[in-house]
Amino acid sequence: MAEETMQFKTELEQLLHLITHSLYSHREVFLRELISNACDAIDKVRFEGLNNEEILEGHSDWKIFIKADEEAKTLTISDNGIGMSRDQVIENLGTIAHSGTKAFLAKAKEADLANNPELIGQFGVGFYASFMVADDVTVVTKAHGEDAVKWESKGTGSFTLSDADKADRGTEITLHLKEDAAEYLNEWTIKSTVKKFSDFLEHPVVMCTTKKDEETEVEEEIEEQINTQKAIWLRPKSEITDEEYGEFYKHISHDTNSPAETIHYNAEGAIEFKALLFIPEHKPFDMMMNNDPKAHLNLYVQRVFISNEFDNLLPGYLRFVKGVVDSSDLPLNVSREILQENPMLDKIRKNLTSRILKTLANMKKTDYEEFQIFHENFSAILKEGLQTDWENKEKIAELLLFESTAKDAGEKTCFDDYVERMAEGQEEILYLAGENRASIENSPYLEKFKADGKEVLLMIDPIDDFVIPQLFEFKGKKLKAVNKGDIEEDKEKLKEEEKQFEGFIGFAKELLDGVKEVKLTTRLKDSAAVLVGDEYSMSPHIEEMMRRMGQEVPPRESVLELNPEHAVVKKVQALYDTDQKDPKVATLTKLLHDQAVIASGAKLTDPAGFAARLNEVLAD
């Protein structure tokens, strides 16, 4: 094959420009990323070799080699992994943008890339970190049954492809280092960087050096293994330091922060496996940009890496958890598809889920300040479990924090504490969902409960209105949205007034669109009117969010409840009794409905009509 020059896809060209011009510190991550990629390549060929021994080509002494040439100013990282064909080289390194590239570019424009190098690894574009330290990168690779291919680029707008002379399967990456990156030719720097980032890797990372025999003066190539190679999750907890846990977490998560919690245990009994899990302190950048609803733990079987794509190892609402599961009970010599259907995975999932929820509950109890940070970052994801995990929904509910009418703005409480403070005889947990506290803390829906001294939870997370109704009850106490359905009212007090307002109520029901019933209420103290939905109807808050997302919202009919003690309601009733054909009666009735719509959090369907009616009243 003659040498061929090809252009990078636009997104990759932008990506390379960002990497080469924005990242000046933390450049050592390039070595972590290249070693990690080499490790993945070995894992892939080892797994495929379980069912197709031919692909191994009799070469399964797995190693990752590092060689520095001070004279040529090159650093070479090579592996005997899966290798790549010509088409795979083009796909992985050239014209087809990785799925994470656009997300990376979008986030990089927002973030200070120089101080957030973890973005590179998080978005799956780690290979391009090479250009932080190199002005020319050469890749020679060979897959089983394919011709060897050479890829070369200076990280600008193009790359070249040509035939290569390589007999064995695997990949060799040679970095022609920049003048200011010469430190990565230093043996001590390379070793210390590998020890820091990759000491626990399963495969040997070997430093190749050349030394001259003192007697014969013949130069010999010496291989020295740098990493200890013992999987950290197999070691006793008592032997592992927080620093070691932290470095392993950073390796698998590409986070620069240490985890908030580490969960390391051996499951024994009906199922046996080892798990090392981490709960992050802050939401990673990739989670902000990636809408993948599935959890991805690294699954090993008898220390052989299988996949991180098994979405049934953890429920999606725990997808913020990172880590490793190593099972000795699962079969090794089957396809991923067959393994994914193994019922043992469901047992592992239940065990992991239970342990994670228990750990979070303990964090809430023993380190509330740390738990609040976790909750701020991950509660919206955790709440998805109220809809999907019926078995654990009460355990999830115990972890949730909310604002409350009994607390100052920003201060939160939980269901357990709310139940302890419930008024005598109160049987329901009262709540009101809305866009933010400012928009609902003075809502008409709260007036009666404030007057009665009853606390109402204020749920202002966008997901609350979707998932909280799925909880139904908490420890025997029914959850009640105060803007939906009936509430306890003073029926005796309303009897006489209902007779007095009977004619006007019938008139209002005929006049108003979207209102299925008009009635008097004692739920209001200061406000004139309020709209109340059915017990299980969609709230105005959800309707508005759906409209913003471009989704069709079905028409909804509500109940208009009027405060018979309010001066405006009394005035409209008096006008109706005097002359029901007086135009002012219809105008004021519609204004009562308009203000109830606004107070509910919904938008007026006819703002111009509302303005005209308001001006008419003001001008009178």
N, C-alpha and C positions, 0 to 999 in steps of 0.2 A: 504494500500500500504506500503510495507516494504521500509525502507530507501534505496535510490539508489544514488550512486555517479557517477557523469558524468564529463567529461573533457570539459573545455572551448575550443571553437574554437581558432585556433592559433592567429588570429587577436585580439580577445578579451583578450587573455593572454598577448599579447604584450601591448595592451592598458592599462590593469590594472597595468602592470609593470611601464609603463610611469607615470601613475597617482600617484602611491604610492611612486615613487622614484624621481619624477621631480618637483612636485608641493608642495612648502613649504609656499609660501605667498598667499594671497588672498583666503585662504581656506574657508572663509565664503560662497563662491559661492555654496558649496554643499547644504546648506540649501535652497537657492534660487531655485536650480534645483529640489530638492525633493518636495518642496511646489508647484512649477510650474507643475510637473508631477501629483501631487495630484489634482490640479485644472483642468488639462486636463481630468483626469479620471472622475471627477464629471461632467464636460461639456459633456462628451461622454454619460454617462448614462442618464443625463437629456434630451439630445436630442433624444436618442432612446426611452425614456419614453413617448415622445409626441405621438408616434404612437403605443406604446406597454406598456401600464401602468403597466402590470404585472411585467415587469423587475424592477420596482421601489420597489416592495415588501412592499409597504406602508411606505417606509422610504425615505423621500425626504427633510429632514431637513439638508441641505447641510452644512458640516463643515470639516475643516482640523484641526486635533488635534496635539499638540506638548506636549510631556511629558518628563521631565528630571528626572532621578533617580540617585542622587549623590552617593548613597551607592553602587548600582550595576554598576555605571559608564556607563549608557546607555541613549541614546536619542532616543525617538520613535516618528515617524511622521506617522499619520494614516488618512485615508479618508473613506468616504462612497460612493466612486465612482464606476466605472464599474467593478473593480476587474479583476482577470485573472484565466483562467482554467489552468490545468497542462501543456497542450501543449503550451499555450500562455506564461507561465512562462519560459519554455525551449526556446521558440522562442525569447522572449524579453530580457531575462536575461542571456542566456547561450550559446547554441551551434551555433545559427545562428547569424552571425555578422550583425549588423545594417548597412544599406546602407552607412552611413557616416563614419563607422569605418576605412576603408582603407584610405579614404581621410584624416581623422584625423591623422592617423599614418604618412602618407606621409608629411603632413604639419608640424606635431610636430617635425619631424626630421630636418626640415628647420628652424623652429622658436625656439625662446627661450621660452620653454613651461612655465617656472617658471614666466615669465613676461607677458604671454599671456593666462591667465586662461579662457578667453572668448572662446577659441577653444573648450572647453569641451561642452558648451551649443550649440555652433554654429553647431556642427556636430552630434547633436542628441544623445549624449552618456552621458547625464547629470546624470543618475542614478549612474554611476560608480564613480562620484565625491565623493560618500560616503566613498570610500577607502582612500581619502586624510586624513580623520580624524578618521576612524575606522579600526581596525584590524580584525573585524568579523562583518558581516552584516547578519541579519535574516529578511526574508520577509514572512509574512503570508498573504494569499490573497484568496478571494472567489468571483467567478462570479455567476450571477443568474443561478440557475439550475445546478450548478457544485459543486463538493466536494472541500473543503478548501485544500490548498496546502501550504507546508512550504519549502522555498528555503533558503539555508544557504551557505555562503562561507567566506573564509579568504582572498579572492582576490589573490590567488596564481593560481594553475593550475586546480582546480576543484571546484565543488559545489555539495551539496547534496539536494535531493528532498525527502519529506516524507509527510504523511498525517498530517493534522492540525486540531485543535479544534477551529473552528470559525463559528458562526451561521449566522452572518450578512454579506451581500455583502460589498466588499471594500478591502482595502489593508493596512497593517500595516508593517512599516519598522523600525526595531530596530538596532541602531548602537551601537556596543560595542567600546567605544571611546579609542583611544590611550592615553598614559600618557600625551603627549604634546598637547592634544586637550581637556583637562579638562575644558577649559574656556567655551565650548559650553554646559556645564551643568549649567552654571550661568544664572539665570533668566533674569538679565539685558542684558547680551550679546545676548541671544536669542531674546528678545523683540526688541532690537535696530536693530538687523540684519533683522528681519521680517519687521520692520517699514521702513528700508532703501530700501529693495528689493521688498516687496510684499504688501505695504500699500494699493495699489489701486486695489488689486485683488477683484473680484466680490464676492467670497465666504469667509465666516468668517474663519480666522486663529485664533485658540483658544489655549491658554496656560493652561494646566491642572496642578494645584498645589495642594498640600495637606497641610491643616492647622488644627491645634488642637484648638478645642473650649476651651476657658479659663475656662469656668464654668464646662462643662461636661468632659473635656479632651478627647473628642471623635474626632478622625481625620476625617475631611471632605474633599472631593475632590471639588475644586473650579475651574470653567471655567472662564477665562478672555479673552475676545476678544482683539487681539493685533492690527489688521488692521482696518482702518476706513471704508473700504469696498465700498467706493463710486467710481464708474468707473470714471476715470479722464476725459474721453471724454464727460461726461455728465455735468461736472462742468463748470461754466462760466470762460472764459479765464482770466478775471480780477482777479480771485481768485487763479490762478495757477502760481507758481513760475517757473523760468527756471530750477531750481534744480529738481522740481517735474517732469517736462517734461522730463528732462534728465534721471532720474531714470526709468521712465516708458519706455522710448526708449531703455534703456539698458536691461530692462526686456524682451521686445519682440524681440530684435535683438541680444541679447547676446554680444553686443559690449561694450567695456570699455570706449569708447570716447563719448562725447556728440554729438548730431546731428548738422549738419551745418545749417539746417533750420527746423522749426516746422510749420506745417499747421494745424490749428484747426478752424473748421467752421461748421455752421449749414446750410444745404441746405433746402430752403423752396420754396413752389410753386407747380409746377406739380409733383415734387418728394420731399420727405422729408427724410433726414437722417443726421446723425452727423458723422463727419470724423475727426480723429486725425492722421496726417501723418507726417513722418519724412524723411528728405533727409540726408543721412549719409555724414560725412565729408571725410571719407576714405573708400576704398573698403574693405568690410569684408572678413575675411579669407575664409568663406564658399563660397562666390561668386567667389573667385579665383580658388577654387577646383571643384565647382559644375557647371556642364554644363546645368542645368535646365533653359530653355529659358522663363519660365513662371513667372509671378508676383504672389505673395501670400500675400494678405492682410487678416487680421482676420475679418471675417464677423460675425456680431451679428444681430439678429432680435429681437427687443424689449428686449435687454440686454441678450438674450440667445445666447451663442456662438454656431455658426453653423459649420464653417469650415474655414481653411486657404488654402484650396485646390481649391478654385474657381478661375480659371485662366482668367475668363472674367470680373473681377472687375477692372483690369488695363491691358493695353497692355504690352506685354513682354519687350518692350524697356524701360519701367519704373520699371523694376523688382528690382531695387536698393531701391525703396521707401518701407519703413516699416510703419505699422500702423494698425488702426482699423476703420471699417465702421459699424455704427449701424443704421439700418433702421427700421422704424415702419410701412412702407407700404408693406413690403414683407410678404407673408404668413408664418406662423410658423409651422403648423402641416402638412407639406408635406415632402417628401423625398428630400435628397440633389440633386438627379438626376433631379427631377421635378423643384426644386428651381433654379438649374443652367440654366434652359431653360427660366426662367421668363424674359420677355422683359424689366422689370423694371431695371434689372441689367445692360442692355446696356445703359440706361439713366444715371445711377449712374456712369458707366465707363466714359462716355463722360464728365460728370461734373467734376469728379476727375482728368481726364487727362488735361482738360482745366485749372483747378486750379493749378496743379503741373507745367505745362509749364509757366503759368503766374508768378508763384513764382520764377522759375528759371530765367526768363527774368528780373524780378525785382532784383534778386541777382546779375546778370551780370551788371545791371545798377548802383546799389547802393553800392555793395561790390565786386568790380572786383577781388580783391586779393583772397577772399574766393571762388569766382566763378571759378577762374583759378585752384584752388585745386580740386574743384568738377569736372571740365572738364578733368583734368588729370586722374582722377580715373574712370569716368563714361561715357566719350564721346563716346567710342567705342560701348557701349551698347545703348546709346541714338541714335546714327546714324542708328541703325537698323530700327528706325521709318521712315526713308526716303523711305524704301522699303515697309513698311507695313501699314503706316498710311497716306494715301493721303490727308485726310482732314486737318491734322496738319503739313504736311511736311515743309511748309514755316516757321511755328513757331519753328519747330525743327532746321531748317537751320539757323535761326537767333541766335541760341544759340551756334553754332559751331565756333571753333577757329582753325586757320591754320597758319603755317609758310608762309613766303612770300619773294620774291626776293627784296621787298622794306624794309624788316626788317632784323635786325641782327639775327643770329642763336639763337633760344630759345625764341625770342620775337614773339608773335602771333597777328593775326588780325582776323576780322570777315567779313562776306559778306557785311554787311551794310557799314562798313568803306572802304572796297575795292571799292564798287560802287561809293562812294563819291570821291575817288581818281582817278577814271577812266579817261583816256585821252579823250580829246574832240573828238567826233565822234566814240569812241569805243563802240561797242554794245554787246560785249561778255565778260563774266567773264572767264579769262584764268587760267588754272591750269595744273599742272603736278604731277602725283602720282608716288611714288617710295618707296624704302625700307627705306631710311633715307636721311636727307638733304645733307650730304656729297656726296652721290652717284648721286644726281640729280641737285644740284645747279649750276654745270658747264656743264650741259647736252647740247649737240648740239641743242636740241629742243628749248632752251631758247635764242639762239644767236640773232635771228631777233628781238625778243621782247625786249631784253635788249638794242639793238641798237636803237630801236624805242622809248625807254623810257616807255614801257608798263610793268606794274606789272603782275607777274604770281604767283598764290598761289601754295605753295609746300605742297602736301598732303602726309604725311609720316606715317599715321596710317594704319596698314594692311587692315582695313576694308574699307578705303576710296575708293579704286579702284573698290570695289564691289557696294557701295551704292551711291556715288556721281553722277554717270551717271543717276541714277533713279530720281534725282532732276530735271534734264532737264533745268530748269531756276529758277532764283531768282528775284522776283519783276520785271519781264519783261525782264530781261537780261539773254540770253542763256548762259549756261555753256559750255565751249569749252576746251577739252583736247588737249594740244598743240602737243601731239605725235600721234594724230589720225586725219584722214581726211585732207581736203585741208585747206590752209590758204590764206589770201590775198597776192598775189604775183605781182611783176612787170612783167606782161606778155610781154610788149613791149621790155623790156630789154632782154628777153629770146629768142625772135623770131629768131634773127640772129644766136645765139649760137645753137639753136635747129637744124637748117639746118646743121651746121658744125658737130654736134655730132650725127646726125641721124644714120649713119652706125654703130658707136660704140654702141649706145643705143640698137639697134636691136641685135647686137652680145652679149651684156651683158645679155639681157633678155633670150636669148637661152642658155647661159652658166650656169646661176645661178639657183639653186634649191630653191624653196620656195619664189620666187619673181615673182609676177604676172605682174609687170610693172617696167620699169626703166625710169626715167625722170629727167630733170634738175630742179633746184630750186634756189630761191633767199632767202630761209629761213635760209641758212647757211652763216656764216661770216668767221669763223676760221676753221671749220671742213670740211672734204672732202665729207663725205657721211652720210646719215641717213636713217633708216627704218621707214616708216610711215604706221600705220594700218588703216583699214577702220574706219569710224566715230563711229560705234558701235561694233567694234571688241574687243576681249579679249586682254588686254595689256600683254606684256612680264612679268610684275611684278606679275599679277594674275596667269599666266601660271606657273611661277616658284613656287609660293606658292602651287598650286595644285599638282605639281610634288612632292614637299616635303611631302604632305599629302598622297602620294601614289595614286592620282587620275589620270586617263587617260586624256591627253590633246590632243584635236583634232589638226591635222596639220593646220597651218595658212600660208597664202600667204600675203606678204606685198609689199609695193611699195618702191623701192630703189631710193632715191632722191640724186642727185649728185650736188656738187657745181662747176659750170664751171669755177669759178675764182680761184679754189685751184690748187696749183702747181702739186700735184700728179694726179689729174683728167686730167689736161692739158697734162701731160707727157704720161698717158695711151692713151689718144685720139691721140696724135702725133705718138706714137708707132703703134697704130692701122692703122692710115692713111699710114704709111710707109710700114708696113707688118703685115696684120691682122693675119697671121699664125705664127708670132713670139711667142714662148711659154711665153715670158715675159708679153704679153698682157693678157693672161688668168690668169697668176699668180697674176699680179697686180689688175686685175678686181676682183678676188676672195678675195684678201686682203682688197680692198675697202668694199666689202660686209661683210667680217669678222669684221672689225672695226665698221661698222654700227650696226651689231648684238650686239657687246659688249656695244656700247654706248646706245643701247635701253634698256639695263638691262637684256637681254636674255642671255642664255648660248650657246656657240658654239656647234653644233652637232658633229664637227670633230676637236677637239683641236689639235690632232697630225698633221692633215693636215695643220692647221693654222701655227703651229710651223715650219713645213717643208718649207712652203711658205715664212715665215718671214726670216728664215735662208738663204734661197736661195737668197732673195733680199739683205740681209746684206752682204753676201759673194760676191756679184757681184761687 
